[in-house]
Amino acid sequence: MSVICKDTRGWLLDQLSHLNKAFQRCVSVKSPGQRQHMKCVFKREYFNIFKPHIISKLCSNTNVTARSYSNAAQEGEGNKDGNFETIREDPFSLKKKRKRKLKELNKGEVDAYEYHAKVSKIVLEGTKLLVEKGFAHGILDPSETGRESERLASGVDDNRLADLCEMAKQLPLVGDNEDKTVQIISEDDMTSTEDLDLFSYVTENISDCARLVTLMGQEYLIPPRSSFLLADISCIQPLVKYNKTYDVIVLDPPWENKSVKRSNRYNSLPSCQIKQIPIPSLAAPDCLVVTWVTNRQKHLQFVKEELYPYWSIEVLAEWQWVKITKSGEFVFPLESPHKKPYEILVLGRYKKIKDKSPSTPEVKTNTFPDCKLIISVPSTLHSQKPSLADVLKEFVDPEAKCLELFARNLQPGWTSWGNEVLKFQHLSYFNIEETWQDPLA
């Protein structure tokens, strides 16, 4: 389970343990009559973030973590390696700084300033308490402060899967009268997985173990009891034809922003196209919908005021994902004017339009607490979010059907869709720790 500890403020997660849980037993059918078993682990180096991306001068010489919030400020020599920006700021304080007058800010900046003023104390106090628990559990270590973070290159070409989805648009479409909506990868499947059509059908691994399969000439690990569709928004229809509705839908849209346009790391999506996702066709009554939102207030307002009402979703709560180092510090100073150490999740409830018959009983649903924190050490891989599966368990039915949209990895028991849905399943992101073989019956 990825939840290390929790309290009334939120949860402290260990995303690495969650990733590894699904790959304790992996199976690869290399040839007829021979099955290879493996234990695979996600490379730990991707989560070895030991010091903030922006380091305060205070932190460079004085072990400022959650254990020393009240320590008096001391002067340090600063960082000499040139890898990080050095500023005179305690990342675990709400120290007042000189700011431009509000009348000099544009509307977006004013909204961002007011939102941060509302949540910063909650983030600060909740993080302090949960980080202390992380020290006690040994998942965080204050002695790691200042240690160089490890950086591994991305395992595969970032745009490869998205490019394949573009190419797939040129292929003949599956006929509307096709009965087939799904293709199966089973543990005893002896057929070549090279022949699978990943773009026209939902692909399922129905076995209780992970499968190592070769798809499009590359090796990928498919978690147990998982299903996926590799496609962009123009080819989402096979997911709708899959004929399932979901009790939980998590979205991580590729929001438009200047940084994405400059880096060309992935294709962003305009807000008007995000609205075209057929959530009413995918959501079961009272489905819980969770949307990841960047700190740009324009996007947050769009989700709450336009997107959710368009989909008939009632806003329930806003949570924050707080990103910390393995030594318990924010990855960015809380008062940094450029980047914040948190991202936003907007939770809502799908309210399907029903027949207003007096005989139709009102379904009671769990209430959701507002301003909860999800705290974890983030991956160094771009846009690899922590799984919400274990966090949401206490709010949904144990047999809830779950869907992730714009996914970049797969999860056991979940259906995932996106044009990068297999990205972090590539074998290059894993180490193979053990292998053994046995003959197939």
C-alpha positions in Angstrom: 0.0 0.0 0.0 1.4 3.4 -0.9 -0.1 5.2 2.2 2.7 5.3 4.8 0.7 7.3 7.3 -2.3 9.6 7.5 -4.0 12.0 9.8 -6.8 14.6 9.6 -4.6 16.8 7.4 -4.0 14.1 4.7 -1.7 11.3 3.6 2.0 10.7 3.2 2.6 8.4 0.2 5.5 6.2 -1.0 4.8 6.1 -4.7 7.8 3.8 -5.4 6.4 1.0 -3.2 3.0 1.3 -5.0 4.7 0.9 -8.4 6.7 -2.1 -7.3 3.7 -3.9 -5.7 2.3 -4.9 -9.1 5.5 -6.4 -10.5 6.6 -8.9 -7.8 5.7 -11.7 -10.3 5.9 -11.0 -14.0 5.6 -13.6 -16.8 7.0 -13.6 -20.3 6.2 -16.3 -22.8 9.4 -16.4 -24.8 8.7 -19.4 -26.9 6.2 -22.3 -27.1 6.5 -24.5 -24.1 8.7 -22.0 -22.1 7.6 -19.4 -19.6 10.0 -17.0 -17.9 9.2 -15.5 -14.5 10.7 -12.3 -13.3 10.6 -9.9 -10.4 10.8 -6.3 -11.6 11.3 -3.0 -9.7 10.9 0.5 -10.8 14.3 2.3 -10.8 14.7 3.9 -7.4 16.9 6.6 -8.8 13.9 8.3 -10.3 12.7 9.1 -6.8 16.1 10.0 -5.3 15.4 13.7 -4.8 17.5 14.8 -1.8 17.5 18.6 -2.1 15.1 21.2 -3.4 15.2 22.4 -7.0 15.6 25.9 -5.6 17.7 26.0 -2.5 17.6 28.8 0.1 20.9 30.2 1.4 19.7 29.2 4.8 19.3 25.6 3.9 22.7 25.2 2.3 24.5 25.1 5.7 21.7 24.5 8.3 19.7 21.3 8.1 16.3 23.0 7.8 13.7 20.3 7.7 10.3 19.8 9.4 12.2 19.2 12.6 13.6 22.6 12.8 10.8 25.0 11.8 11.4 27.1 14.9 15.2 27.3 14.6 16.5 30.8 14.4 17.7 31.8 11.0 21.5 31.5 10.4 23.6 32.9 7.6 25.1 30.3 5.2 27.6 30.3 2.4 25.1 29.3 -0.3 25.3 26.7 -3.0 28.5 26.6 -5.1 27.7 23.9 -7.6 25.6 26.1 -9.9 22.9 23.4 -10.2 20.2 25.3 -8.2 19.1 28.9 -7.8 20.1 30.3 -4.4 17.8 32.6 -2.5 17.6 33.9 1.0 14.4 32.1 2.0 13.5 29.4 4.5 11.3 27.0 2.4 9.4 26.0 5.5 8.3 29.4 6.6 5.7 32.0 5.6 8.2 34.8 5.9 6.8 38.0 4.5 8.5 39.3 1.4 8.4 42.4 -0.7 5.7 42.0 -3.3 4.5 44.1 -6.1 1.4 46.1 -5.1 -1.8 44.3 -6.1 -2.7 47.1 -8.4 0.4 46.4 -10.5 -0.6 42.7 -11.0 -2.8 41.4 -13.8 -6.0 39.4 -12.9 -4.3 36.0 -13.2 -1.5 37.1 -10.8 -4.0 38.5 -8.4 -6.0 35.3 -8.4 -2.9 33.3 -7.9 -1.8 35.5 -5.0 -5.2 35.2 -3.3 -5.3 31.4 -3.8 -1.9 30.9 -2.3 -2.7 33.1 0.6 -5.7 30.9 1.3 -3.9 27.5 1.1 -0.3 28.2 2.2 -0.9 27.9 5.9 -2.8 24.6 5.4 0.1 23.3 3.3 2.7 24.4 5.7 1.2 23.1 8.9 -0.1 19.8 7.4 3.2 19.1 5.7 5.1 19.7 8.9 3.0 17.1 10.8 3.1 14.4 8.1 6.8 14.9 7.4 7.5 14.3 11.1 5.6 11.0 10.8 7.6 10.2 7.7 10.8 10.6 9.8 9.4 8.3 12.5 8.5 5.6 9.9 12.0 5.9 8.3 10.5 6.7 4.8 12.1 10.2 5.1 15.5 11.0 6.5 16.6 14.5 7.6 20.2 13.6 7.3 19.9 13.4 3.5 19.6 17.2 3.4 22.0 18.6 0.8 22.9 15.3 -0.8 23.1 15.5 -4.5 19.9 14.3 -6.2 20.2 11.5 -8.8 19.2 12.2 -12.4 18.5 9.4 -14.8 17.6 10.0 -18.4 14.2 9.2 -19.6 13.9 5.5 -20.7 12.4 6.2 -24.2 11.7 8.9 -26.7 9.1 11.1 -25.0 7.1 11.7 -28.1 7.2 8.2 -29.6 3.8 6.9 -28.4 2.1 10.2 -29.3 3.6 10.0 -32.8 2.3 6.4 -33.2 -1.2 7.6 -32.3 -0.9 10.2 -35.0 0.1 7.5 -37.5 -2.7 5.2 -36.4 -5.2 7.9 -37.6 -4.2 7.0 -41.1 -5.2 3.3 -40.6 -8.6 2.0 -41.6 -11.2 2.5 -38.8 -12.8 -0.5 -37.2 -16.4 -0.9 -38.6 -19.3 0.4 -36.5 -20.8 -3.1 -36.6 -17.8 -4.9 -35.2 -18.8 -7.0 -32.3 -15.3 -7.1 -30.9 -14.5 -4.3 -28.4 -11.7 -5.9 -26.4 -8.6 -8.0 -26.9 -7.2 -10.2 -24.2 -3.6 -10.9 -23.0 -3.8 -14.0 -20.8 -1.1 -15.7 -18.7 -1.1 -18.7 -21.0 -1.4 -16.8 -24.2 1.0 -18.3 -26.7 0.2 -15.9 -29.6 2.5 -13.1 -30.6 1.5 -9.8 -28.9 3.1 -8.0 -31.9 -0.3 -8.7 -33.7 -2.4 -6.8 -31.1 -4.2 -3.7 -32.4 -3.6 -1.2 -29.6 -5.4 1.7 -31.3 -8.8 0.1 -32.2 -9.6 -2.1 -29.1 -9.2 -1.9 -25.4 -6.5 -4.4 -24.4 -6.9 -6.4 -21.1 -4.4 -8.4 -19.0 -6.9 -10.7 -17.3 -4.3 -12.7 -15.3 -3.2 -12.2 -11.7 0.4 -11.5 -12.6 2.1 -8.8 -14.7 2.9 -9.6 -18.3 6.1 -8.6 -20.2 4.9 -8.2 -23.8 6.5 -6.9 -27.0 4.4 -4.2 -28.6 5.5 -2.3 -31.6 9.0 -3.7 -31.2 9.4 -2.5 -27.6 9.0 -4.4 -24.3 6.4 -3.2 -21.8 5.2 -4.5 -18.4 1.4 -4.7 -18.2 0.1 -4.9 -14.6 -2.3 -7.6 -13.5 -6.0 -7.1 -14.1 -5.4 -3.9 -16.0 -6.8 -2.6 -19.3 -5.8 0.2 -21.6 -6.4 2.0 -24.9 -3.6 3.7 -26.7 -5.2 6.6 -28.5 -5.7 10.4 -28.5 -8.9 12.3 -28.0 -9.9 11.9 -31.7 -9.9 8.1 -31.3 -11.6 7.7 -27.9 -14.6 5.9 -29.3 -13.3 2.3 -28.6 -13.3 3.2 -24.9 -16.9 4.2 -25.1 -17.8 1.1 -27.0 -16.1 -1.0 -24.3 -19.5 -0.7 -22.7 -18.4 0.0 -19.2 -19.2 2.9 -16.8 -16.9 3.9 -14.0 -17.3 4.8 -10.3 -14.0 6.8 -10.3 -12.6 8.8 -13.1 -9.2 10.6 -12.7 -8.1 13.0 -15.4 -4.6 14.5 -15.8 -5.2 16.8 -18.9 -2.2 18.2 -20.8 -3.0 21.8 -20.0 -1.7 24.5 -22.3 1.1 26.7 -20.9 4.1 28.5 -22.2 6.6 26.0 -20.7 5.1 23.1 -22.5 5.1 25.0 -25.8 8.8 25.9 -25.3 9.9 22.4 -24.3 7.8 20.4 -26.8 7.7 17.6 -24.2 4.2 16.7 -25.0 1.2 17.9 -27.0 -1.1 20.2 -25.0 -4.8 20.3 -25.4 -7.0 23.4 -25.6 -9.8 23.7 -23.0 -12.5 23.5 -25.6 -11.2 20.0 -26.6 -11.0 18.8 -23.0 -14.8 19.5 -22.8 -15.4 17.1 -25.6 -14.3 14.1 -23.5 -17.5 12.0 -23.2 -17.6 11.9 -19.4 -21.4 11.4 -19.3 -21.0 8.2 -21.4 -18.2 6.9 -19.2 -19.4 7.8 -15.7 -21.7 5.7 -13.6 -24.3 7.5 -11.4 -22.6 9.4 -8.6 -19.2 8.8 -10.2 -16.3 10.5 -8.3 -14.4 12.7 -10.8 -10.9 13.9 -9.9 -9.0 16.4 -12.1 -5.4 17.4 -11.8 -4.9 21.1 -12.3 -1.7 23.2 -12.6 -1.3 26.3 -10.4 -2.5 28.5 -13.2 -5.8 29.9 -11.8 -7.2 30.2 -15.3 -7.3 26.4 -15.5 -8.7 26.0 -11.9 -11.5 28.4 -12.7 -12.2 26.6 -16.0 -12.6 23.3 -14.2 -14.9 24.6 -11.5 -17.0 27.1 -13.4 -17.2 25.7 -16.9 -15.9 22.1 -17.3 -17.6 20.4 -14.3 -21.0 22.2 -14.9 -20.8 21.2 -18.6 -20.4 17.5 -17.5 -23.1 17.8 -14.8 -20.5 17.4 -12.1 -20.9 19.0 -8.7 -17.6 20.4 -7.1 -17.0 18.6 -3.8 -13.5 19.7 -2.7 -10.0 20.9 -3.6 -7.0 19.0 -2.4 -3.3 19.7 -2.8 -0.5 17.4 -3.8 2.6 18.6 -1.9 6.0 17.7 -3.3 8.9 17.1 -0.9 12.4 15.8 -1.0 13.6 12.6 0.8 14.9 14.9 3.5 11.4 16.4 4.1 11.8 19.8 2.5 9.6 21.4 -0.1 10.9 20.9 -3.6 10.3 24.6 -4.2 10.1 27.2 -1.4 6.5 27.7 -0.4 6.7 31.4 -1.1 8.6 31.1 -4.4 7.1 33.7 -6.8 7.7 31.3 -9.8 6.9 27.7 -8.9 5.0 26.3 -5.9 5.7 23.0 -4.3 2.1 21.9 -4.7 -0.5 21.1 -7.4 -4.2 21.0 -7.2 -6.8 18.3 -7.4 -10.5 19.2 -7.9 -12.9 16.5 -6.8 -16.5 16.4 -8.0 -19.6 14.1 -8.2 -21.3 13.3 -11.4 -25.0 13.9 -11.2 -26.7 12.0 -14.0 -29.9 13.7 -15.1 -32.6 11.3 -13.8 -36.3 11.0 -14.2 -37.8 13.1 -11.5 -40.2 10.4 -10.4 -41.2 10.6 -6.8 -40.6 6.9 -6.5 -36.9 7.3 -7.4 -34.9 7.2 -4.1 -32.1 9.7 -3.6 -28.8 7.9 -3.5 -26.7 8.9 -0.5 -23.0 9.4 -1.1 -20.0 10.0 1.1 -19.2 13.6 1.9 -15.7 14.7 1.0 -13.4 16.8 3.3 -11.9 19.9 1.7 -8.3 21.0 1.8 -6.7 17.6 2.2 -3.0 17.1 1.5 -1.3 14.3 -0.5 2.4 14.5 0.3 5.1 12.5 -1.5 8.5 12.6 -3.0 7.8 13.2 -6.7 9.4 11.4 -9.6 12.1 13.2 -11.7 10.2 12.0 -14.7 8.0 14.7 -16.2 4.3 14.4 -15.4 4.5 11.2 -13.5 1.8 11.8 -10.8 1.3 9.7 -7.7 -1.4 7.1 -7.8 -4.6 8.0 -6.0 -5.9 4.4 -5.8 -5.0 3.9 -2.1 -6.1 7.4 -1.1 -9.5 7.1 -2.7 -10.2 3.6 -1.3 -11.8 5.0 1.9 -14.3 7.1 -0.1 -15.5 4.6 -2.7 -16.9 1.1 -2.8 -14.3 -1.7 -2.6 -15.6 -3.0 -6.0 -15.5 0.4 -7.6 -14.5 0.4 -11.3 -11.8 3.0 -11.9 -10.7 4.8 -15.1 -7.7 7.2 -15.6 -7.8 9.5 -18.6 -4.6 11.0 -20.1 -2.7 8.3 -18.2 1.0 7.8 -18.7 1.2 4.5 -16.9 -1.1 1.6 -16.0 -2.5 0.5 -12.6 -3.7 -2.9 -11.4 -7.5 -3.1 -11.6 -7.8 0.1 -13.5 -8.6 1.0 -17.1 -6.3 3.7 -18.6 -6.6 5.8 -21.7 -4.2 8.2 -23.4 -1.7 8.7 -26.2 1.1 8.0 -23.8 -0.7 5.4 -21.7 2.3 2.9 -21.9 5.0 5.5 -21.4 6.2 4.5 -17.9 5.5 0.8 -18.5 8.6 0.6 -20.8 11.0 -2.0 -19.5 13.9 0.5 -19.5 12.3 2.2 -16.5 12.7 -1.1 -14.5 15.4 -3.3 -13.1 14.9 -7.1 -13.4 16.0 -8.5 -10.0 15.2 -12.2 -10.3 14.4 -14.6 -13.1 13.3 -18.2 -13.1 11.7 -20.5 -15.6 9.3 -23.4 -15.7 7.8 -25.4 -18.6 4.3 -24.7 -19.7 1.9 -27.5 -19.2 
